[in-house]
């Protein structure tokens, strides 16, 4: 009998995978490595608006991407997106 091997992912990879799933679920956006890098670049260059500091490492930003106004949670320690939310909803993206 074959044993299943456990797939070990690190926190950064899990955050990126979560952001990809939520972008597709909420906006139909298919994010790849390059598009996520572009969003992070926009945040770092000040092309987004920081709207709320969730913790010492997580800040919510609103930005325009591919003609859609989105809110993203950005992890400044890891330099990556955590999730993608609706810009017009409450802090968790619910309307």
N, C-alpha and C positions, 0 to 999 in steps of 0.2 A: 504494500500500500504506500502510495506517495504522500509525503508530508507537505503541507502548504508552507511556503516560506513567507515569513512576515516581512513586509516592505517597510523599511524604516525611512521616514521623511523628517526633515528638520523643520523647525518652526517657520522659517522664511518660505520654504517650499509650500507648506500648508497654507500660509497667508496668501501667497500668489495664486494657488489653486482655488482658494475660496473667492478671491476677487474676480477671477475669470468666470467662475460659475455664476456669481451674482450679477456681473455685467451682462451676461447672456440672458439670465432669468429676468432681469428688470428692464433692460433696454434692447435686447437682441444684439448687443455688441459682442463680437468675437475678438477677444484680446489675445494677442500673442506676445512673445518676449519683447519684440520691437515696439509694439503699441504701449505696453506697460512702461517701458523705458521712456517713451515719449511723454506719457502722463507724469512720471516722476520728474522728468526734466522741466516740464511746465511748472510743477510745484516749486522746484528748486530755483527756477529763474523768476519766480514771483508772478507768473501769469495766472495764478489762481488766487482765490480769496480764502484765507483761513477764517473759519466761522466759529470753531469751538475746540478748545483743548480738552481732550478726554482724559489724558494722563500725562506724565512726564515724557512719554515716548510717542503717543498717538494724538494726531491733530486732524480734525475734519476740514476738508477744503472743498470749495465749489469751483468748478471750472467748466468751460465749454469744450467738448470733445466730439468730433464728427457731427457737429450741428446739434448736439444734445447737451443740455445743462445737467451735469452730474455732480454728486457729492461723493467724495472718496475719503476713506480713512487711511491716513498715511503714517507708517511707522518710521520715525526719523532715525532710530537706532539701526534698523536693518536696511533702511533706504528703499522700502518697497510698499506697495499698496496692501491693505488688509482686506478692504471690502469696498463695494460700489453701492451707493444708496441713491434714492430718488432725491433730487435737489429741493422739491417742493413739499416734501413730507416732514414729519417730525424727525428727531435725531436718529431714529432707527429706520427711516425711509418709508414709514407707513403713512398712508393717507387717511 
